[in-house]
């Protein structure tokens, strides 16, 4: 398959008065053209920071301190702000968590959509409007001609998210990064939005990076999953394989914590303890303090991703020894 984006040993740090917070630590990922990759993990694992870093939206005091992000054969992590604008929104689009925060409440939907097109092309206003209508129809917004003149507050949460998705499609991007796109929506609307993203990826041959804490959602949409813990990938592989046969103790804990895995019990399963502070990481494996199978080696050395016979890559000494 043709490679779309290649991330190599990416590091993102936040320089605070209290010390350096390394939010992303030596992450390496490949996404092929038209591929759907899920990035999962608890809050604070570094998922959103990884997504923002791809399009260089890390604001101070955060910055990319190492690694490379190759897109179209070029390392875009070194691009200037102006040069990155040619990529951001044009070739790579992002869908943010809260559509009400993404959309400008004092501008009509049509104005905001046209601005996006005219920022990247030299089309006429009429041509831009035609594209806006086409994309609204693509995300199943009824009466799109009428909707262009309405303001964000006149739409439901699900409709606003559809509009945000339509905006992300305006320039026919090669890659969409969706950061928790269904967080504020009810279960029924969540399913509709996920079905829509899946359909668009297939019909438009777009790549998708779906950032979420919900393994149930990611299992329905993606082809591969990268599990992040404390800023580091601890398991990577085909979605079906990771969901049905997880190898890393952290991934196993996430799946056991799903409501459907409770089996009618009064309490949900949970992973003991908390994720370590990114300012004070353990000397060895970051998951070791919460791990039920750790050994002495895990307390002093950091495991690296190793491919197992199952087809997944796992950063775990115990799994590596038993492969």
Residue pairs with C-beta under 8 A, 6 or more apart in sequence:
1 32
1 33
1 34
1 35
2 32
2 33
3 30
3 31
3 32
3 33
4 31
4 32
4 33
4 34
4 35
4 71
4 174
4 175
4 207
5 30
5 31
5 54
5 69
5 70
5 71
5 92
5 175
5 207
6 29
6 30
6 31
6 68
6 69
6 70
6 71
7 27
7 28
7 29
7 30
7 54
7 67
7 68
7 69
7 70
8 28
8 67
8 68
8 69
8 70
9 26
9 27
9 28
9 66
9 67
9 68
10 24
10 26
10 27
10 28
10 50
10 53
10 64
10 66
10 67
10 68
10 69
10 77
11 22
11 24
11 25
11 26
11 27
11 64
11 65
11 66
11 67
12 22
12 23
12 24
12 46
12 49
12 50
12 53
12 58
12 62
12 63
12 64
12 65
12 231
13 20
13 21
13 22
13 23
13 62
13 63
13 65
14 20
14 21
14 23
14 61
14 62
15 61
15 63
16 61
16 279
18 279
19 279
20 279
21 278
21 279
22 231
22 278
22 281
23 46
23 49
23 62
23 231
23 278
24 46
24 49
24 50
24 53
24 231
25 46
25 230
25 231
25 232
26 66
26 67
26 232
27 46
27 50
27 67
27 228
27 231
27 232
27 233
28 67
28 233
29 37
29 226
29 233
29 236
31 37
31 175
31 207
31 209
32 207
33 174
33 205
33 207
34 201
34 205
34 206
34 207
35 207
35 208
35 223
35 224
36 198
36 201
36 207
36 208
36 210
36 221
36 222
36 223
36 224
37 207
37 208
37 209
37 210
37 222
37 223
37 224
37 225
37 226
38 209
38 210
38 211
38 212
38 218
38 221
38 222
38 224
38 225
38 226
38 239
39 47
39 50
39 51
39 209
39 210
39 211
39 212
39 225
39 226
39 228
40 47
40 212
40 213
40 214
40 215
40 218
40 225
40 226
40 227
40 228
40 254
41 47
41 213
41 227
41 228
41 229
41 254
42 213
42 229
42 254
42 275
43 213
44 275
44 278
45 228
45 229
45 230
45 231
45 275
46 228
46 230
46 231
46 232
47 179
47 211
47 212
47 213
47 228
48 179
48 180
48 211
49 58
49 62
49 231
50 211
50 228
51 94
51 177
51 179
51 209
51 211
52 58
53 64
53 69
53 77
54 69
54 92
54 177
54 209
55 84
55 87
55 88
55 92
55 94
55 177
56 64
56 76
56 77
56 79
56 81
56 84
56 88
57 88
57 94
58 64
64 77
67 77
68 75
68 77
69 75
69 76
69 77
70 76
71 87
71 91
71 92
71 175
72 91
76 84
76 87
79 87
86 120
88 94
89 116
89 119
89 120
89 171
89 173
90 120
90 171
90 173
91 171
91 173
91 174
91 175
92 173
92 174
92 175
92 176
92 177
93 167
93 168
93 169
93 171
93 173
93 175
93 176
93 177
94 168
94 176
94 177
94 178
94 179
95 161
95 164
95 165
95 168
95 176
95 177
95 178
95 179
95 181
96 102
96 164
96 179
97 179
97 180
97 181
97 183
97 184
98 183
98 184
99 152
99 157
99 160
99 161
99 163
99 164
99 184
100 152
100 157
100 160
102 164
103 109
103 112
103 152
103 160
103 163
103 164
104 112
104 152
105 151
105 152
105 153
106 151
107 151
108 148
108 149
108 150
108 151
109 147
109 148
109 149
109 150
109 151
109 152
109 155
109 163
110 129
110 132
110 147
110 148
110 149
112 167
113 128
113 132
113 135
113 148
113 163
113 166
113 167
113 170
114 125
114 128
114 129
114 132
116 167
116 170
116 171
117 123
117 128
117 131
117 132
117 170
117 171
118 125
118 128
120 171
121 128
121 171
123 131
129 148
131 170
132 144
132 148
132 166
132 170
133 144
133 145
133 148
135 166
135 167
135 169
135 170
136 144
136 147
136 148
136 163
136 166
137 144
138 166
138 169
138 200
139 162
139 163
139 165
139 166
139 169
139 196
139 200
140 162
140 196
141 147
141 159
141 162
141 163
141 166
147 155
147 163
152 160
152 163
155 163
157 184
157 185
157 189
158 185
158 189
158 192
158 193
161 181
161 182
161 185
161 189
161 193
162 193
162 196
164 181
165 181
165 193
165 196
165 197
165 200
168 176
169 200
169 204
172 204
173 206
174 206
174 207
175 206
175 207
175 208
175 209
176 197
176 201
176 206
176 207
176 208
176 209
177 208
177 209
177 211
178 197
178 208
178 209
178 210
178 211
179 211
180 211
180 212
180 213
181 193
181 197
181 210
182 189
182 190
182 193
182 194
182 212
182 217
185 193
190 217
194 217
194 220
194 221
197 208
197 210
197 221
198 220
198 221
200 206
201 207
201 208
208 221
208 222
210 217
210 218
210 221
210 222
212 218
215 243
215 254
215 255
215 258
216 258
216 260
218 225
218 239
219 239
219 243
222 239
223 238
223 239
224 236
224 237
224 238
224 239
225 235
225 236
225 237
225 238
225 239
225 242
225 243
226 233
226 235
226 236
227 233
227 234
227 235
227 236
227 242
227 248
227 250
227 251
227 254
228 234
229 250
229 275
229 286
229 287
230 275
230 276
230 278
230 281
230 286
230 287
231 278
232 286
232 315
233 305
233 315
234 248
234 250
234 251
234 287
234 314
234 315
234 316
235 242
235 246
235 247
235 248
235 250
235 251
235 312
235 313
235 314
235 315
236 305
236 312
236 313
237 310
237 311
237 312
237 313
238 311
238 312
241 310
241 311
241 312
242 251
242 312
243 255
245 310
246 252
246 254
246 255
247 308
247 310
247 312
247 314
247 316
247 319
248 287
248 314
248 315
248 316
248 319
249 287
249 291
249 292
249 293
249 316
249 318
250 271
250 287
250 290
250 291
253 269
253 270
253 271
253 290
254 271
255 261
256 269
257 268
257 269
257 270
257 271
259 268
261 269
262 268
262 269
271 290
272 290
273 289
273 290
274 290
275 286
276 282
276 286
276 289
282 288
282 289
282 299
283 299
283 300
284 297
284 298
284 299
284 300
284 301
284 302
285 291
285 294
285 298
285 299
285 301
285 302
285 303
285 315
285 316
285 317
286 302
287 294
288 294
288 298
288 299
291 298
293 318
294 318
295 317
295 318
297 317
298 317
298 318
301 317
303 315
303 316
303 317
303 320
304 315
305 313
305 314
305 315
306 313
306 314
306 315
306 319
306 320
306 323
307 313
308 314
308 319
308 320
308 323
309 323
314 320
